[in-house]
Each structure stands twice: as C-alpha cells, then as structure tokens.
Amino acid sequence: MVLINVLCCVVIYSCVATVLVSTNLLDFRHSPYFIDKTLFIKSFLHTTQPFFIAAPDGFGKSTNLYMAKYFLSVEINNTYSESIFHNTKISEDKNFTRDELGNYAVIYCSLKQNLPVYDYTSLMNVFRLILYQTFAMHPYLPTSKRISTKDKKKLSWFVGIKKHLRLKPSRVFSGLQFLAKLLKDYHGKEVILMIDDYDSIILDSIFTQWLDYEMVLGFHNAFFSSVLHDNKNINKTILVGATCTCFQALKQLQHLNCFGFLRNQEFAPFFGITEKEIDAILVRKDFKNVRNRKEDIKQWYGGYKSPDLKTEVYNTRSTLNFLRFEDLKNYWANTRVIRTLKLLLIEPAVEILLNESMKYRPLEINVVNKIELRHIKGLRHFTDYELWDEEFSDLLLNLMMEKGYFTYAKEWTGNEDKFNVTIPNEEIQNVIKKVITSFLEDPKELLDRLKATVHELCFDENKEEDDAILSEPIIHEAQEVGK
C-alpha cells in the first residue's frame, strides 16, 4: 500500500504533449497521431468559475492546455491558428470560432521543474525560475510603449537572466498577478490563466524526509493567493494536475471545484482516448498493420472507467507508442520507478495488495478527499510502523487511483463513503508483476541499499531515460542492486 511513493515520484510525459512542445504544431495537427480534442476549449470557456482538472500522467492534460493556448491567445497569428484548427470539431461552430479565436491574453505557467527542492531557499529558486520562464513567453513587454516606466523597471527583475535569481519573496508571490496586469494593459483584453502540473512539487515533497511539508503548502498558498482571489485582471483560470486530493490541503484553493479523472461528464471525453477515437484511428492508412488489433490495445492500454462505468478510455501515451512502434508491451514505467517499487515491498501489506491486484480482484476502499499533516508524517515514516494504519492505506489507494494504477470495478454514485477498484489493464499488471518477480529474498538488504539513494531515484529528473520505456531486464537489475 506504500506503493504511492512511486506514484508521487514518477514523471511520465504524454507522448502527444512531448510532440506538441518539440515540433511544429501545424505539422502535428496533420499527422496520423492527431486526436481531435478541440471541443475541450469550448467546455473550458463555458465554465464560469476557476477550477481544477485531475488526470493521470500520459492522458493529455498538457496537450489540451497547449492546444487551448494556441486557439485563444491573441499573440498567435490568426492565419496560423486558423490553419491549425481548420476542419476540427471546434471549427464547425463558426460563430464561436469567430468570436473566441485569438481573443484573449493567455498566461501559461508550468510548475513541473527539474530542479530539486530541499528547503525554503531551493523552493524559492524553483519558483523564480518558473516565473522567469513564464514571463519569457511574452518577450515584447520590456520594450513596449504601452507599459509604464515604473512597471518596466519592476519587469526587469522577472526577465533578467541574472536578476530573476534575486527576486524578493514578495515579488515571487505576486509575479503572476503582475504579469496579468501587464498583459491586460498591453492587449486591452481579458486574461486567461493556465497553470499546468499545479501539484507536481507538492507530491514530490511528501516523500522528501527533510523537507518541511507545511512550508511547501504555505508557499503554494501564498503563490496562488494573489492571482486567484479578487484579481480583476484575470477572466478565467484553469489548473491541471494529477490529483484532486492534494489541492484540498491548500486553503487558498479550497473554494474551487476539482473535476476528477472521468468523474465529470463534461470533461471526461477529453482525457484519454475513447472507444470511438480508437476506431477512427485504426482505419487510418498509417496504421493498417495494427488495424485488427483493437482487442489487444484495449486489453493492454484501455480499461479506465468512469464511476458510472459508461465511459471507458485508453492511456493516450501508451496507445500512441504502440501505434508508433507496433510492439505490444509496457510503455508506462521506467527503471527508476521499478527500483522504488522494490523498496516499498518491505511493507508486507504492499506485497499482499500487489498480488491481489494482479488477479483483477476488486479492492474496497474508503473515500479520502484530503491529505492532512498527520498523513504525511505517517507516509514518510512507514517503515517505523509495525502495523500499517488503515487510514494511511485508504489515502494511498485513493492517490494510486488518481495516478492511474486503479480504475472503478463497480458503479459508484459519489454518495457512498466506499468504492471498489481494480487494475485497469495488462500494462499496469505487467508493471506490478515485474516488481514482484524481481524482489529479492532478503528485502532488508534491498531496503538498506536503496534508502541511501531513494531521493535520487525519485526526484532527480535529469537521470530519467529519454523514452521512458524499460530498457533492461528487471530481474537482472534487482540482482545487481542486491549484490
């Protein structure tokens, strides 16, 4: 049950999101891998209050934000945007496209960073970098005649290659608010705020033993407070992340709605690949070699169900990897994740849970909507407990559910305080099976060896493999670790 350690550590990027960031968006739009999720933009704009959307890694969160930015941003050339969205679902609504295309100033801010966080100073430096990268997306501001001399002087601290490293805390906490003001002054248009991976640093901090978790929460509260409360310059706000559970610990965000993965009918079709979309993809000439393998794809990468069991989606990243390589295998994990999973098998309850999960037996768990400080203390020191606290187990299983390791096994209305989960597919089962079969007979030795490097394995993003695919036999790896 301590398996969530991995789930909070691992960083798995969507195949689609990676393509969008690194290649020409227009080229991607006309590639065989394009899946039309453009109606997400309309659903987003029709949501009046700021809100969260949660989905596991690899289901298209960043892709949808990036796509929405290109449609809505006034900074994107309209001719270019029109060529991207031509003949998409959203373009069928001529009036909506005419009124909303390029009609907003957009702030896109990602909280996922490669720098490690050890203490307050390193956390401050991470947010300084986040703001520097966010301001850099608007390079025309420092020389604009529409910006006052006073604001330009203040702006120089956010865009200076060295000066941003000396940003005062007060300026860090008010940074997004200041950027929203500048964009409103420059464009004379309403500002949309998009925050990607809002919970990335929070999840990492849970298992960083020496890091003050309360400090991390307080820092995030201060950062979000000025931009989300009574900000006259921001018209709409969307935050996306992996979990709804974490945001409940942030006092400044508790008034916002969080739409959990597949729990909201409006947004469920936009995260993951639906049955209809799989059918449409497989008839494309580029995928004629795998056209008759839908059942294989479903068995390996599908199975993620909504609470009412009426909606089922496939893992986007894994499915597109299969279409690319035509190889039916696990694209979910990397070696760093496997090593951490082995570490967690020191807790006997974990091994029991994993074995039961592999048999696709439903597990009944209590609903947990909020992480509290006492949970964090228990999770950080799980090896000190002779008996695993049932409440910790429920929290871990809820987080595992949100991270994509479980799905609904039975219908759940949302009113019951318990629900049933099961492993969704062969890919997840494959991850668990490899971990169990490679676990050494002497787990204590493994624990001693891995505890010294667990932070590196979990949080050093620079050591992650580029393709996020297993590249060595797991059993051999476990034997080498135990020597």
N, C-alpha and C positions, 0 to 999 in steps of 0.2 A: 504493500500500500504506500510505501515511501517512494514508489515509482515516479511520483510527480517531480522529484528532484530533477530528473532528466527533462521532463516536460517543460519545466520552467527554464531550463538552461539552454535547450537546443534552439538554434536559429535555423529554420528551414525556409528558404525563399521560394515563392511561387515561380515556376518556370516561365509563366506568362509575364509576371512582374519584372523578372530579370530581362526579358526580351524588350519590354517597353522602355526600360531605363537605358538600355545599352544600344538600341538600334533606332532607326528612323521609324516613327510611329505610323507614318503613311504606308511604309513597306510592310509593317506588321499587320496593318489593317487588311491588306490584300494577300496575306499569307494563308496557307491552308489551316493554320493553327488558331486563327481568329475565331472567337466565340462572341456573338453579339449580346452584350450585357448593357447596351446603351440606355435602356429604359430605367436603369438604376439612377440615372441623372434626374429624370422626371420625379421618381419617388423621393429622392433626396430633397429636391426643391419644394415638393408639396408637404414636407414635414416641417411644421412651423417652429417647433422648439428645438434647441440644441439637443443632440442625442449621441449615444454610443452604438456601434455595431461590433459584435464579437463574432469571430470565426477562427478556426484553427489555422496555423500557417499552411500555405500552399493552396488556399481556396479562393484567392483572387482579391483580397482586401486592398492591397496596394495598387493592383491593376485598376480596380474600379475608381479609386481616388484619382489616379493619374489620368484616366480617361475623362473623368468629370472635369478635372482641371483644364484639359485641352478644349473641352466644349464650352466651358463657362468663362474662361479667362479673357479679359479684354486685351491682354498682352500677346495673345496668339493671333497671328494673321488670319482674318476671317476666311480668305480664299483657301488657305491651307486647312483650316478646321473643317470647312465645307467639304473638301476633298476627302478628308478622313471619315466623316460621318455620312457621306453620300451613300444612299441605299442601305442604311442601317435602320433598325426599328424606330429609333427616335426621329429620324428624318421624315418618317411617314406623317408625323404631326407637323405640318407646315407652319402653323401659327406659333406653336411652341418654339420651334427652331428659329423662326424669325425674331421672336421676342427675347429669347434667352441666350442664343449663341453669342459668345463674346460680350456678355452684358454685365460682367462682374469683375471686380478686382479680387484676385484669389491669393490667399496665403496658404502654401503647403509646407507643413513642418513635420519632419520625421524625428521621433525620439529614439529610434534604434541607432545605436552608435557602437563602434568597435573599441572605444577606449574603456579600460576597466575602471570600476568605481570602488574605491577602498574607504573613503572618508568624505567629509564635507568638502574639502578642497578639490578632490578629484571629481566629485559630483558637480561642483560649480564649474570646473573646467569643461566638463562634458556639455553642460547647458550653454556655456559660452560658445562652444563650437557649433552646437545646434543652431543658435541664433545667427552666428556668422554665416552658416550655410543657407539659412532661410533668407536672410537679407540679401545674400549674393544672387538670389534668383531674380532680383529687381535692380540690375546694375545701373539703370538710368536715373535713379533717385538722387545720388550725390551731386549730379551736375544740373539737375532740373531747376528752372527758374520758378517753378510752382511751389518749391519748398523754401520756407523761410531760412534766413541765415542762422537763426537760433537752432532750428531743427537740423540743419545741415551739420552744425558743429556737434550736436548730440549724435547724429547719424554716423559721424566719422568713427565713433567708438565701436560701432557694430560692424562696420565694413573694413576697418583697418586690419591688415594682415597680422600685425603685432598688437595693435591697440585693443582688439577684441579680447585678448588674453588677460587684460587688466580691467575688464568691465566690472563695475561695482555690483554687489548683490542686488541693490535696489533697481539698477538698470536691467539686470538679467530678468528679474521677476516682472518688470513692466515692458520687456522687449517686444512681445507680440502686440501688446496694446499700442505701443509707439508705432510699430510698422503698420498697423491697421489705420492709424491716423494719417500717416504719410500717404498711403495708397488712396485713402478717401480724398485727401487734399489734391493729389495729383490727378486722379481719374475722374473725380466727381461722381463716382459710382459706389454702390453698396459693396461691402467687403464680405467675402465668404472665407471662413477659416476651416482648414482641413488639417487635423492632427493624426498622423499615422503612427501606429505602434505605441499608443499612449502608455501602455502598461509594461513595456519592454524592460525598463530599468527597475521598476517595482518588482517584477517577477524575478529578475536576477538577484535583487537584494535579499530576497527571502532566504537564500541558502549561502549568503556570504557571511560567515560566522561573525567576523569582526566589524561588520557594517551596522550602524545604528539604523534599524528599520524605521523607527519613529521619526528620525531625522529625514530619511528619504521621503516618507509620506508628507511631512511638514514642508519639505522643499517643493514637492509637486503641488501641494495645496497653494503655496504662495505663487508658484508659476502660473497655475490655472486661474487663480482668483481674479487678477486684474483684467484678464481678457474675456472671461466668461460671465462676469457679473456686471450688469448695467453698463455694458460697453456700447455706446451709441454709434460707434463706427463699424461694428460688425453686424451684418444682417442675418447670417446663418452660420452654424457651427456643426461640424461632424467630427467625431473621434472614432477611430477604429483600433481594435486590439484583439488579443487572444481570449480575454475573459471578462465577463461581467462581474465576477466575484471580487476582483481587485479594486474596482472603482468605488465600491461601497465603503472602503476604508478611507477614501478621500472626501473629507467633509465638504469641500467646495464643489463637489460633483454629484453629491447625493440627490440633488433635486432633478437630475437629468434622467431621461429614460435610457435604458440599455436593452437593445434588441439582441437577444442571444442567438447563437447559431441555429438556424432553421426553426426558431421559436416565433418569428414574426412573419405572417403570411405575405406582407408587402415586400419584405426584403429577402425572404428565403430563396427565391429562384436565382438571385444574383451572386451567390457564393457557392462554388462547386459547379459541376456540370450535371444538368438534368438528363432524364431519360430521352426526352425529345432532342436535346442538343447532341447527345451521343449518336442517335440515329442519323441526324443531319450531318455530323462529321464523317461518319463511316461511309457515306455514299460519295464523298469527295474522291476524285480520281487519285489523289496523292496517297490515299490510304487503302487502295484496293487489295493490298497484300494482307490486311488485317480486317477486311470488311466482314468476314464471317466469325469474328472472334469476340462478339459483343458479350457473350456469357462469360468468357474468360476475363474480360475487362471488368465486368460487374462483380465477379467473384473476388477479384484481386483489389480493385480500387473503388468499388461502389459501396453500397450498404449504409450510408449515412442518412438516417431517417429523422423526420420532424416528429414532434411529440404526438401528433395525431396519426402518425405512420402513413400519411397520404402523400408526402413529398419525400423523394429519395434522390440523393446526389452522389456524384463521384468526386474523388480528390482530383482537383484540377492539375496540379503539378505532376502527380504520378501518372495520370492518364495521358497527358501530353508527352511525357517522357516515353511512355510505352509506344505512342503513335510515332514518335521520332525514331526510336531505336528498334521497335518491333520485337522487344525482348520482355517477356512476362516475368518480372522479378520485383524485388523490393527497391523502390526509389525513395522511401520515406526517411530512412535513418542514415547516419554516418558513424564512423568508428568511435568518435568522441561520445556519442550518445550511448553506444553499446558498453563502453567502459564504465560509464556512470551507472547504467542499469545493473551491471555486475556488482558494483559497490553496494547498491541498495538491497541486494539479495541477502545481506547479512541479517535482515529482519525476516524471521521465519514466516510471518504473515504475508510478506510480499510473495514468497515462493508459492504459498498456497493460493493466493489470489491469481497469480500468473497461470498456474496450472489449471485452475478452474476456468479462467478466461479462455484458454486455448481450446476448451471443449465447447465453446459458444454457449455456456450455461449462463442464464440471466443472473445478474447480481442486483439485489435490492439495496438501495442506499437512501439515506436521509438527505433532504434538500438542504444545502448550505449556501446562503446568499452573501455572506460577508466574512472576510478574513479579519480576525482580531489579533491583538498583540500576543495574547496567550497562545494562539495557534502558531504564531511564528516561532516563539520560544520552543514549543514542543517539536515543531518540524526541524528546527536547527539542531536539536539535541536528541534525535530519535534513538540513537544508539545507547543513550543513558537510561532508557526506559526498559524495565524487564517485561512489562505488559504494555502493549500498544493501546493507547487511548482510542476508544471507538469514535469519539468526535473528530480526532485527527484523521482517522480512516475515511470518514464521510467527507471531510474537506478535501483530502487528497483525491478521492474518487470523483468528486464534483469537478475539480480542476482538470483531472485526467479526461473527463468527459468533454470539457470545453476545449482541451488541447487536441482532441480528435482521436483519442485512444479507445473511446467507447461511443456507442450510439444507443438510442432508445430501443429496448427489447419489447416493450408493451406500451399500449396507448397511455398517455399521461395528460390530464386536463390542465395541469398547472395549479390545481387547488389542493391536491394531496401533498402531504409532507414527505412522501417516499416515492421513488420511481425505480424502474428496472432498466438496467443497461446490459449491453453485451458488446463483444468485439465486432466491428463492422465488416471486416473482410480479411482475406488471406494475407494481405500486405502487413497489417498490424499483427496478425497471428505469427507471421514469419519473423517479425522483429522479436517478439516475445520468445518464440521457440529457440531462436539462435542464442538469446541471452541465457536461457535455462540450460541448454545443452552444453554451453561453454563454461558454465560456472564451475569453479574448482572444488575439489573435495574439501579443501581447507579454506573456507571463506574468510576466516580471521586473518590469514596471511594476506589474502587479497585486499581486505579492508586496510590493513597496515600499509600496504604498498600504495594503494590508491588515495588514501586520505591526504597524503603529503602533496598530491598533485591535483586534487579534485577541483580546486579553483581554476587551475589552468585548463583542465579538461572541459569545464562547464562554461567558463566566461571569457577565455581568450579567443576572440573571434578570428584573429589573424591566423590561427592554426587550423581553421576549418578547411576541409577539402573543397576545391572549386565546384565540383559537380555534385556534392552531397550524396554520393552513392557509395555503398560499401565496396571496398577495393581489395580486401584481404580476408582470408578465411577466419571466421570468428573464433573457432576452436583454437587455431594456432596462436591467435592473438592472446587469448586467455592464458594459454600455457606459457607464453613468453612473459606475460605480466607476473605470473606466479613463480618464476624461476628466482 
